[in-house]
Amino acid sequence: MSGGGGKTDTDRADTVKEFGEAVNMTPGALKKWLDTDDSKSVGQSDGGGESVGHASGRRIVRLLEKKKADLTDADVTHMRKVVGYVHRHLEQRPSGDVTDTPWRYSLMNWGHDPKA
């Protein structure tokens, strides 16, 4: 995939496909998760506000609810960011049961439940 502004239709289609594979939570499940205290307990934030991952989760819900034809370049750029985050984070899986871990909660904020 090209990294700059010269996105081809193939790059766009690949990103949309990879996003669909990385994000395994439905919009409804993700909305419900984002309302939990566990969801709000993880991630980095600027000055104590909403974490980057939590804000991303809200945007992911909107992306999942959009028609592919309505996706903007900014949407596709965020989808690429989500794919990268999920792939990097999965490589850092801790040993043992991950059910109630910040690692899982952080991934879920980005739309991926490793227990699904």
KAJO-V818203 format. One line per field, one symbol per residue. ss: DSSP state (H for helix, E for strand, L for the rest). phi: phi as a letter, one per 40 degrees, with the letter a starting at -180 (. if undefined). psi: psi as a letter, one per 30 degrees, with the letter a starting at -180 (. if undefined). Layout:
ss->???
phi->???
psi->???
This chain:
ss->LLLLLLLLHHHHHHHHHHHHHHLLLLHHHHHHHHLLHHHHLLLLELLLLLEHHHHHHHHHHHHHHLLHHHLLHHHHHHHHHHHHHHHHHHLLLLLLLLLLLHHHHHHHHLLLLLLL
phi->.ccbccccccdccccccccccccbbcdcccdccccccccccbhcbcggcccdccccdcccdccccccdccccccccccdcccdccccccccbdccgccdbbddcdcccccgbbccc
psi->kkfafhkleeeeeeeeeeefeejgkleeeeeeeffleeeffllkljggakleeeeeeeeeeeefflkeffkleeeeeeeeeeeeeeeeeefgkllakgehkeeeeeeefggjjff.
